[in-house]
Amino acid sequence: MSNDASTLVVAASRSRTVNILLGVALLLVLVDIVTAEAGGWASAQFVVGALALIPLAFVIGEATERLSEHTGPVVGGLLNATMGNAPELMVSLFAVAGGLFTVVRASLVGSVVSNLLLVLGTSMVFAPRGRVSRSSVIGALGQVGLAVVLFTGMAVHYGWRQSGQQSSWFDLPLCAILLVLYVALTARSVRAAMVEQRKNREAAGAVQPEWSLRKGLAYLVLATAATVVVTHVVTDTIEAFASASGLGLFFTSAVVVALVGNAAEHGGAVVVAARGNRDLALEISLSSSAQVAVFVLPVVALLSATFAPLPMAFEPVEIISLAIAVALPALVLGRGSSSRVRGGVLLVGYLVLASVYFIAG
């Protein structure tokens, strides 16, 4: 069999796998919705929702990898992070409306930590050893680092107490600064990445991507929409699951909800890493962490000011874990190369912080 024929067979097989997994995921989402409407056991709804996110993770990862053939790894990673964080943004707004301020802060902090340690570390373990883009690492960690500094200022302003009211005159301007900075830096990096991608395609010649741009976007949007639906159900059952499992609300929010809310992009990064696409996998985790810290959190704070102001009163354990999540990848990737050992160091760091969350919770 020729190489071209083998490629077509592999592509067709992967498309069938994506279709099957998407069907399974949509069925689980339907079961979760029916269970919720019937007033079923809340913990069961939480578990079914989490299971539905696993095949959705594969679909989003596949769609992102196919789209990156058109856009390059930087834009592909940003697109995956945006689609993956859309459910998290919705979960946060639903939780704010329900007065679950601790859940929102802890889950978003846990999301940043899991992206920089768990996802980045797992991607490095599965991906082949090689060089990484130092500009992407510095850019993402720099944005998160700035957010940590401003969040620390907010926490000090609240006296490290979980306040029930938001001091809008202090919080909102700082959130607006982070949001404007993120939009400006993202626009700049996207323009530079598109120029670089155009040069690479011209140098490599015409290579036909496996999926069309329209097909990739269709799968990505459908899988993301299903993720939004199931995460809404999961949000409604957070407190019941935390109580039934005995894990505590803080640990459930910072670890379980953060992982469930990011399962799509987390799984997507690991999938593309296992296939050898190291650059895209690392871009997904870096882009997602920066987006949550500098975009999602400020947007939630700004939007919530119109209906249920979110106090940005972070606890010391949250600020310290964010600082560690920035410092550890900076040390590990400081020389611009990745390896399984370096990825293992990040994974150990995440396990330590998760244990701290459990004790603090």
VOPAGU-2260 file (C-alpha; in pm, 1 decimal, decimal comma):
REM VOPAGU-2260
SITE   aa  ch    i         X         Y         Z
SITE  MET   A    0       0,0       0,0       0,0
SITE  SER   A    1     140,0     340,9     -94,3
SITE  ASN   A    2     207,3     612,1     161,9
SITE  ASP   A    3     -78,6     823,9      26,4
SITE  ALA   A    4    -322,8     532,6      53,6
SITE  SER   A    5    -206,0     454,5     408,1
SITE  THR   A    6    -254,9     817,5     506,9
SITE  LEU   A    7    -610,0     815,1     370,8
SITE  VAL   A    8    -693,9     495,2     559,9
SITE  VAL   A    9    -557,6     638,2     888,3
SITE  ALA   A   10    -745,7     965,0     833,6
SITE  ALA   A   11   -1072,5     780,6     764,6
SITE  SER   A   12   -1025,3     563,0    1074,2
SITE  ARG   A   13    -963,3     867,5    1293,5
SITE  SER   A   14   -1271,2    1040,6    1153,8
SITE  ARG   A   15   -1484,5     734,9    1238,2
SITE  THR   A   16   -1338,7     731,1    1589,6
SITE  VAL   A   17   -1421,6    1098,9    1633,8
SITE  ASN   A   18   -1778,5    1041,3    1516,3
SITE  ILE   A   19   -1825,8     746,5    1755,2
SITE  LEU   A   20   -1684,7     935,0    2053,3
SITE  LEU   A   21   -1893,1    1242,0    1974,9
SITE  GLY   A   22   -2202,9    1022,0    1961,0
SITE  VAL   A   23   -2116,8     860,9    2295,6
SITE  ALA   A   24   -2056,1    1201,7    2450,5
SITE  LEU   A   25   -2385,9    1343,7    2324,9
SITE  LEU   A   26   -2567,5    1035,6    2461,3
SITE  LEU   A   27   -2410,1    1085,6    2804,8
SITE  VAL   A   28   -2501,1    1455,1    2794,4
SITE  LEU   A   29   -2860,8    1359,2    2714,8
SITE  VAL   A   30   -2865,6    1109,8    3004,8
SITE  ASP   A   31   -2728,8    1377,9    3236,3
SITE  ILE   A   32   -2995,1    1627,9    3128,9
SITE  VAL   A   33   -3277,5    1373,9    3168,1
SITE  THR   A   34   -3146,2    1272,7    3512,1
SITE  ALA   A   35   -3131,1    1636,3    3618,5
SITE  GLU   A   36   -3482,9    1708,4    3494,1
SITE  ALA   A   37   -3613,1    1397,6    3672,0
SITE  GLY   A   38   -3457,1    1514,5    3997,6
SITE  GLY   A   39   -3211,6    1226,9    4016,2
SITE  TRP   A   40   -2925,7    1181,4    4259,0
SITE  ALA   A   41   -2701,3    1490,8    4236,2
SITE  SER   A   42   -2376,4    1297,7    4280,4
SITE  ALA   A   43   -2474,4    1067,8    3991,7
SITE  GLN   A   44   -2535,5    1370,9    3771,9
SITE  PHE   A   45   -2189,2    1501,0    3862,6
SITE  VAL   A   46   -2022,5    1169,2    3775,7
SITE  VAL   A   47   -2212,7    1123,1    3446,5
SITE  GLY   A   48   -2123,6    1478,6    3348,7
SITE  ALA   A   49   -1757,0    1416,6    3422,2
SITE  LEU   A   50   -1765,1    1095,6    3214,2
SITE  ALA   A   51   -1924,8    1283,8    2923,0
SITE  LEU   A   52   -1631,7    1525,1    2920,3
SITE  ILE   A   53   -1379,7    1247,2    2847,9
SITE  PRO   A   54   -1488,8    1169,5    2488,2
SITE  LEU   A   55   -1553,9    1539,8    2433,0
SITE  ALA   A   56   -1190,0    1599,5    2526,4
SITE  PHE   A   57   -1078,3    1365,2    2248,5
SITE  VAL   A   58   -1304,9    1530,5    1992,8
SITE  ILE   A   59   -1186,6    1880,2    2082,1
SITE  GLY   A   60    -825,5    1764,3    2073,8
SITE  GLU   A   61    -869,9    1606,7    1730,5
SITE  ALA   A   62   -1050,2    1911,0    1591,3
SITE  THR   A   63    -785,7    2145,2    1728,3
SITE  GLU   A   64    -502,3    1941,1    1580,2
SITE  ARG   A   65    -671,3    1943,4    1241,0
SITE  LEU   A   66    -735,6    2318,2    1261,9
SITE  SER   A   67    -372,6    2381,4    1357,0
SITE  GLU   A   68    -276,5    2244,7    1013,8
SITE  HIS   A   69    -444,9    2555,9     875,4
SITE  THR   A   70    -341,2    2806,5    1142,8
SITE  GLY   A   71     -19,0    2681,2    1303,7
SITE  PRO   A   72      39,6    2571,4    1666,3
SITE  VAL   A   73      14,4    2917,5    1827,7
SITE  VAL   A   74    -329,3    3000,6    1687,2
SITE  GLY   A   75    -437,8    2636,3    1721,6
SITE  GLY   A   76    -342,7    2634,3    2088,4
SITE  LEU   A   77    -522,9    2964,4    2144,9
SITE  LEU   A   78    -833,2    2834,2    1969,3
SITE  ASN   A   79    -833,7    2518,4    2181,3
SITE  ALA   A   80    -786,4    2720,9    2499,8
SITE  THR   A   81   -1069,3    2956,5    2406,7
SITE  MET   A   82   -1313,4    2677,6    2327,8
SITE  GLY   A   83   -1202,4    2483,4    2634,5
SITE  ASN   A   84   -1237,9    2784,5    2864,7
SITE  ALA   A   85   -1581,1    2884,6    2731,9
SITE  PRO   A   86   -1753,1    2622,9    2953,5
SITE  GLU   A   87   -1544,4    2736,2    3249,5
SITE  LEU   A   88   -1655,6    3094,7    3195,4
SITE  MET   A   89   -2017,7    2980,7    3188,8
SITE  VAL   A   90   -1971,4    2765,0    3499,5
SITE  SER   A   91   -1820,4    3061,0    3684,1
SITE  LEU   A   92   -2104,0    3296,5    3592,7
SITE  PHE   A   93   -2365,3    3036,8    3694,9
SITE  ALA   A   94   -2181,1    2985,0    4024,7
SITE  VAL   A   95   -2155,3    3360,6    4090,0
SITE  ALA   A   96   -2529,4    3395,9    4030,4
SITE  GLY   A   97   -2578,9    3124,2    4291,5
SITE  GLY   A   98   -2354,6    3302,2    4540,7
SITE  LEU   A   99   -2081,1    3036,5    4522,7
SITE  PHE   A  100   -1794,3    3285,9    4537,7
SITE  THR   A  101   -1549,8    3043,0    4698,5
SITE  VAL   A  102   -1619,9    2789,5    4423,6
SITE  VAL   A  103   -1551,2    3046,3    4150,6
SITE  ARG   A  104   -1222,8    3172,3    4292,4
SITE  ALA   A  105   -1094,3    2827,7    4387,4
SITE  SER   A  106   -1193,0    2661,6    4057,7
SITE  LEU   A  107   -1033,1    2933,4    3843,2
SITE  VAL   A  108    -714,9    2932,6    4051,0
SITE  GLY   A  109    -714,8    2552,7    4030,3
SITE  SER   A  110    -756,7    2579,0    3654,4
SITE  VAL   A  111    -444,1    2793,2    3617,1
SITE  VAL   A  112    -245,4    2562,5    3844,9
SITE  SER   A  113    -361,2    2245,4    3668,1
SITE  ASN   A  114    -278,8    2388,0    3325,0
SITE  LEU   A  115      72,2    2497,9    3423,1
SITE  LEU   A  116     161,1    2185,9    3621,2
SITE  LEU   A  117     -66,4    1890,7    3541,5
SITE  VAL   A  118    -139,3    1949,2    3172,9
SITE  LEU   A  119     199,3    2094,9    3082,7
SITE  GLY   A  120     374,0    1817,8    3276,0
SITE  THR   A  121     164,2    1539,3    3123,6
SITE  SER   A  122     215,7    1681,2    2774,3
SITE  MET   A  123     592,4    1683,4    2828,2
SITE  VAL   A  124     583,2    1322,4    2952,0
SITE  PHE   A  125     390,7    1199,4    2645,8
SITE  ALA   A  126     550,1    1425,6    2382,8
SITE  PRO   A  127     894,2    1361,0    2234,4
SITE  ARG   A  128    1192,2    1540,3    2386,1
SITE  GLY   A  129    1285,6    1862,5    2210,0
SITE  ARG   A  130    1305,9    2239,9    2202,3
SITE  VAL   A  131    1018,7    2462,5    2309,7
SITE  SER   A  132     929,9    2816,2    2212,1
SITE  ARG   A  133    1084,9    3032,3    2483,7
SITE  SER   A  134     882,1    3331,8    2366,4
SITE  SER   A  135     557,1    3141,1    2425,8
SITE  VAL   A  136     674,8    3025,8    2769,6
SITE  ILE   A  137     790,5    3372,6    2873,5
SITE  GLY   A  138     477,7    3537,6    2734,3
SITE  ALA   A  139     232,7    3305,3    2909,3
SITE  LEU   A  140     417,5    3288,7    3242,0
SITE  GLY   A  141     471,9    3664,5    3235,0
SITE  GLN   A  142      98,7    3728,0    3198,4
SITE  VAL   A  143       9,8    3485,8    3477,6
SITE  GLY   A  144     285,1    3633,7    3695,2
SITE  LEU   A  145     143,5    3983,5    3651,6
SITE  ALA   A  146    -202,7    3852,9    3739,3
SITE  VAL   A  147     -63,5    3695,7    4058,2
SITE  VAL   A  148      86,5    4030,7    4160,8
SITE  LEU   A  149    -244,7    4211,7    4109,1
SITE  PHE   A  150    -444,1    3933,7    4276,9
SITE  THR   A  151    -209,2    3960,0    4575,2
SITE  GLY   A  152    -286,5    4331,1    4595,0
SITE  MET   A  153    -657,8    4252,0    4594,2
SITE  ALA   A  154    -614,6    3990,9    4867,7
SITE  VAL   A  155    -417,4    4235,3    5082,8
SITE  HIS   A  156    -688,3    4495,8    5026,2
SITE  TYR   A  157    -942,3    4253,4    5171,8
SITE  GLY   A  158    -709,7    4169,0    5461,6
SITE  TRP   A  159    -689,8    3805,9    5338,3
SITE  ARG   A  160   -1054,6    3762,1    5439,4
SITE  GLN   A  161   -1336,9    3612,5    5232,9
SITE  SER   A  162   -1546,7    3928,2    5205,8
SITE  GLY   A  163   -1912,2    3915,4    5106,3
SITE  GLN   A  164   -1895,6    4242,7    4913,9
SITE  GLN   A  165   -1676,8    4361,2    4630,7
SITE  SER   A  166   -1484,5    4687,8    4650,1
SITE  SER   A  167   -1544,5    4781,4    4287,0
SITE  TRP   A  168   -1332,2    5092,3    4303,1
SITE  PHE   A  169   -1026,6    4872,9    4368,4
SITE  ASP   A  170   -1096,4    4539,4    4195,6
SITE  LEU   A  171   -1260,6    4639,3    3870,3
SITE  PRO   A  172    -992,0    4879,6    3737,1
SITE  LEU   A  173    -722,6    4615,5    3795,6
SITE  CYS   A  174    -935,6    4353,3    3619,5
SITE  ALA   A  175    -987,9    4592,7    3329,2
SITE  ILE   A  176    -610,4    4643,9    3302,2
SITE  LEU   A  177    -552,8    4266,6    3282,8
SITE  LEU   A  178    -824,4    4229,2    3019,3
SITE  VAL   A  179    -688,6    4506,3    2796,2
SITE  LEU   A  180    -335,6    4365,5    2831,1
SITE  TYR   A  181    -450,3    4017,2    2733,2
SITE  VAL   A  182    -637,4    4139,1    2424,2
SITE  ALA   A  183    -342,6    4350,6    2308,6
SITE  LEU   A  184     -79,6    4078,0    2358,8
SITE  THR   A  185    -300,8    3807,7    2204,9
SITE  ALA   A  186    -371,2    4016,0    1895,5
SITE  ARG   A  187       0,1    4079,0    1853,6
SITE  SER   A  188      97,6    3713,6    1892,9
SITE  VAL   A  189    -176,7    3597,3    1653,7
SITE  ARG   A  190     -60,3    3838,7    1383,2
SITE  ALA   A  191     300,1    3724,1    1422,0
SITE  ALA   A  192     198,0    3356,8    1423,4
SITE  MET   A  193     -11,7    3390,8    1109,0
SITE  VAL   A  194     278,3    3556,1     924,7
SITE  GLU   A  195     513,1    3279,0    1037,6
SITE  GLN   A  196     262,6    3008,9     938,6
SITE  ARG   A  197     224,7    3162,7     592,3
SITE  LYS   A  198     602,4    3159,1     544,7
SITE  ASN   A  199     628,0    2797,9     660,3
SITE  ARG   A  200     352,8    2682,1     424,9
SITE  GLU   A  201     513,4    2860,3     131,4
SITE  ALA   A  202     849,1    2702,2     212,6
SITE  ALA   A  203     704,3    2352,9     257,2
SITE  GLY   A  204     484,5    2369,4     -49,3
SITE  ALA   A  205     114,8    2290,8     -77,3
SITE  VAL   A  206      22,9    2028,3     183,6
SITE  GLN   A  207    -343,5    1933,6     194,8
SITE  PRO   A  208    -477,9    1924,9     553,8
SITE  GLU   A  209    -679,1    1614,9     651,4
SITE  TRP   A  210    -986,5    1821,4     742,7
SITE  SER   A  211   -1124,2    2134,1     585,1
SITE  LEU   A  212   -1132,6    2447,5     798,5
SITE  ARG   A  213   -1514,3    2435,1     801,7
SITE  LYS   A  214   -1523,8    2072,5     919,1
SITE  GLY   A  215   -1273,6    2134,8    1197,0
SITE  LEU   A  216   -1465,6    2437,7    1323,6
SITE  ALA   A  217   -1796,8    2249,0    1308,3
SITE  TYR   A  218   -1667,8    1962,6    1525,8
SITE  LEU   A  219   -1499,1    2204,6    1764,8
SITE  VAL   A  220   -1808,4    2420,7    1809,0
SITE  LEU   A  221   -2042,1    2119,9    1851,6
SITE  ALA   A  222   -1817,5    1953,6    2109,7
SITE  THR   A  223   -1773,5    2282,8    2295,7
SITE  ALA   A  224   -2149,9    2345,6    2299,7
SITE  ALA   A  225   -2204,8    1998,2    2448,2
SITE  THR   A  226   -1937,3    2075,1    2707,0
SITE  VAL   A  227   -2113,4    2397,9    2805,9
SITE  VAL   A  228   -2439,9    2206,8    2861,7
SITE  VAL   A  229   -2288,0    1932,9    3074,3
SITE  THR   A  230   -2075,5    2171,4    3282,0
SITE  HIS   A  231   -2392,0    2365,0    3366,9
SITE  VAL   A  232   -2539,5    2045,8    3512,4
SITE  VAL   A  233   -2212,0    1975,2    3693,7
SITE  THR   A  234   -2215,6    2324,0    3847,4
SITE  ASP   A  235   -2558,7    2266,8    3996,5
SITE  THR   A  236   -2434,3    1953,2    4174,5
SITE  ILE   A  237   -2099,9    2079,1    4311,8
SITE  GLU   A  238   -2210,4    2128,3    4670,7
SITE  ALA   A  239   -2402,2    1799,2    4681,6
SITE  PHE   A  240   -2103,1    1607,4    4543,4
SITE  ALA   A  241   -1862,8    1776,4    4787,2
SITE  SER   A  242   -2088,4    1683,4    5077,8
SITE  ALA   A  243   -2151,7    1325,6    4963,5
SITE  SER   A  244   -1785,1    1255,3    4882,0
SITE  GLY   A  245   -1649,1    1414,4    5198,2
SITE  LEU   A  246   -1380,6    1597,3    4998,6
SITE  GLY   A  247   -1485,1    1944,5    5111,9
SITE  LEU   A  248   -1601,2    2237,9    4900,4
SITE  PHE   A  249   -1258,5    2399,8    4859,9
SITE  PHE   A  250   -1082,1    2083,4    4738,1
SITE  THR   A  251   -1376,5    1992,9    4515,4
SITE  SER   A  252   -1367,7    2341,3    4360,5
SITE  ALA   A  253    -989,2    2378,7    4324,6
SITE  VAL   A  254    -921,0    2025,4    4200,2
SITE  VAL   A  255   -1232,4    1835,6    4090,3
SITE  VAL   A  256   -1427,7    2123,5    3934,5
SITE  ALA   A  257   -1110,8    2270,1    3780,9
SITE  LEU   A  258   -1028,8    1934,6    3619,6
SITE  VAL   A  259   -1385,4    1870,1    3506,1
SITE  GLY   A  260   -1428,4    2220,3    3369,1
SITE  ASN   A  261   -1100,7    2189,4    3178,3
SITE  ALA   A  262   -1125,5    1822,4    3085,1
SITE  ALA   A  263   -1180,1    1902,9    2718,4
SITE  GLU   A  264    -865,3    2109,8    2672,9
SITE  HIS   A  265    -663,5    1895,9    2917,6
SITE  GLY   A  266    -746,9    1581,8    2723,6
SITE  GLY   A  267    -690,5    1760,4    2395,6
SITE  ALA   A  268    -338,9    1861,6    2496,5
SITE  VAL   A  269    -248,8    1507,6    2603,9
SITE  VAL   A  270    -395,6    1358,8    2284,2
SITE  VAL   A  271    -190,1    1579,9    2053,5
SITE  ALA   A  272     120,2    1533,9    2272,3
SITE  ALA   A  273      90,8    1156,1    2247,6
SITE  ARG   A  274      78,7    1194,0    1868,8
SITE  GLY   A  275     409,3    1377,6    1874,2
SITE  ASN   A  276     276,7    1732,0    1827,7
SITE  ARG   A  277     475,8    1877,7    2116,6
SITE  ASP   A  278     448,1    2243,0    2011,2
SITE  LEU   A  279      68,8    2239,1    1990,2
SITE  ALA   A  280      31,2    2050,8    2320,3
SITE  LEU   A  281     248,5    2300,2    2506,8
SITE  GLU   A  282      75,5    2596,2    2341,2
SITE  ILE   A  283    -262,4    2463,1    2460,0
SITE  SER   A  284    -158,4    2445,2    2825,4
SITE  LEU   A  285      30,2    2776,7    2820,8
SITE  SER   A  286    -242,7    2962,6    2631,2
SITE  SER   A  287    -514,5    2824,1    2855,8
SITE  SER   A  288    -339,7    2917,7    3180,4
SITE  ALA   A  289    -276,7    3273,7    3061,2
SITE  GLN   A  290    -630,7    3304,8    2930,9
SITE  VAL   A  291    -788,3    3196,2    3259,7
SITE  ALA   A  292    -570,2    3428,1    3470,7
SITE  VAL   A  293    -575,6    3737,5    3247,6
SITE  PHE   A  294    -905,7    3698,6    3062,7
SITE  VAL   A  295   -1158,5    3463,5    3226,3
SITE  LEU   A  296   -1110,8    3583,5    3585,1
SITE  PRO   A  297   -1128,4    3955,4    3494,2
SITE  VAL   A  298   -1429,3    3898,4    3267,1
SITE  VAL   A  299   -1614,0    3708,8    3541,5
SITE  ALA   A  300   -1537,5    3988,9    3789,4
SITE  LEU   A  301   -1647,4    4262,9    3547,1
SITE  LEU   A  302   -1966,0    4088,2    3433,6
SITE  SER   A  303   -2063,2    3980,9    3784,4
SITE  ALA   A  304   -2053,0    4344,6    3895,6
SITE  THR   A  305   -2382,5    4390,7    3709,8
SITE  PHE   A  306   -2577,4    4124,7    3904,6
SITE  ALA   A  307   -2377,5    3967,8    4192,9
SITE  PRO   A  308   -2035,4    4130,0    4249,8
SITE  LEU   A  309   -1759,5    3871,7    4292,6
SITE  PRO   A  310   -1518,4    3969,9    4572,5
SITE  MET   A  311   -1162,4    3907,3    4454,1
SITE  ALA   A  312   -1063,2    3809,5    4807,4
SITE  PHE   A  313    -815,3    3529,7    4744,2
SITE  GLU   A  314    -688,7    3313,8    5028,2
SITE  PRO   A  315    -314,3    3284,4    5101,2
SITE  VAL   A  316    -307,9    2921,0    4980,3
SITE  GLU   A  317    -450,1    3032,7    4644,3
SITE  ILE   A  318    -192,7    3309,3    4593,6
SITE  ILE   A  319      97,4    3088,2    4701,4
SITE  SER   A  320     -10,3    2801,9    4474,1
SITE  LEU   A  321     -37,2    3041,9    4178,9
SITE  ALA   A  322     313,7    3173,8    4248,2
SITE  ILE   A  323     450,4    2817,9    4261,8
SITE  ALA   A  324     265,5    2727,6    3940,9
SITE  VAL   A  325     445,7    3012,9    3764,4
SITE  ALA   A  326     789,6    2960,8    3919,9
SITE  LEU   A  327     816,9    2583,8    3865,5
SITE  PRO   A  328     756,7    2582,4    3485,8
SITE  ALA   A  329     988,8    2884,4    3456,2
SITE  LEU   A  330    1266,9    2684,6    3620,2
SITE  VAL   A  331    1192,7    2363,5    3429,8
SITE  LEU   A  332    1164,3    2528,1    3086,2
SITE  GLY   A  333    1424,0    2798,5    3146,8
SITE  ARG   A  334    1667,5    2641,5    2901,5
SITE  GLY   A  335    1408,0    2609,0    2628,6
SITE  SER   A  336    1379,4    2229,6    2616,2
SITE  SER   A  337    1130,2    1970,1    2734,4
SITE  SER   A  338    1175,8    1611,6    2849,5
SITE  ARG   A  339     990,2    1341,6    3038,8
SITE  VAL   A  340    1191,6    1408,4    3354,7
SITE  ARG   A  341    1105,0    1779,1    3347,3
SITE  GLY   A  342     741,7    1690,0    3290,0
SITE  GLY   A  343     756,1    1455,4    3587,3
SITE  VAL   A  344     879,0    1740,1    3807,2
SITE  LEU   A  345     572,1    1946,4    3715,9
SITE  LEU   A  346     342,2    1651,8    3789,4
SITE  VAL   A  347     495,3    1603,9    4133,9
SITE  GLY   A  348     447,0    1975,0    4196,3
SITE  TYR   A  349      78,4    1945,6    4110,2
SITE  LEU   A  350      29,8    1645,2    4338,1
SITE  VAL   A  351     189,1    1837,8    4625,8
SITE  LEU   A  352     -38,5    2139,5    4571,2
SITE  ALA   A  353    -345,5    1915,1    4537,8
SITE  SER   A  354    -255,2    1761,8    4874,1
SITE  VAL   A  355    -228,3    2109,8    5022,0
SITE  TYR   A  356    -572,2    2194,6    4881,7
SITE  PHE   A  357    -712,3    1882,2    5046,9
SITE  ILE   A  358    -563,8    1975,9    5383,6
SITE  ALA   A  359    -675,7    2339,3    5349,6
SITE  GLY   A  360   -1025,4    2229,6    5250,4
